Amino acid sequence: MSKRREQLKRLKEVSALAFNAELAHLAVIKREEEPFRARVHEIDQARHDRATALAAAEEFDMSSLMGTDRAWETWAKHEKRKAMMALAKLAARRETQLERTRRAFGKKDALDRLAERDDLKR
């Protein structure tokens, strides 16, 4: 095997490893998002359930009369805002990581094409 071919083969292997590493970083960010997405969904579901219960109530609701319902709603909004802020920070990290992953893919793809072209010449 020629020296050039051997170098190309090594570069191809390194670029594949780099691409896989960038994909792994992307997967980590995705896993970090999951609890925050679940929290937002949980809060939205609880707010929907509470609205449904209030609409179906035939008598006065004690939580509404005592003001605890309003306090709970304020708390729910605050908790959702915190989860959404965390998701926004993760989205910024994800975008940066996506760019790194795209760049690693481009290098890998270019080296794959060079190797393929080199193989066709032989």
BELQUI-V498497 format. One line per field, one symbol per residue. phi: phi as a letter, one per 30 degrees, with the letter a starting at -180 (. if undefined). A space follows every 50 residues. Layout:
phi->???
This chain:
phi->.ddddddddddddddddddddddddddddedddedddddddddddddddd dddddddccdcdddddiddddddddddddddddddddddddddddddddd dddddedddddddddddddddd
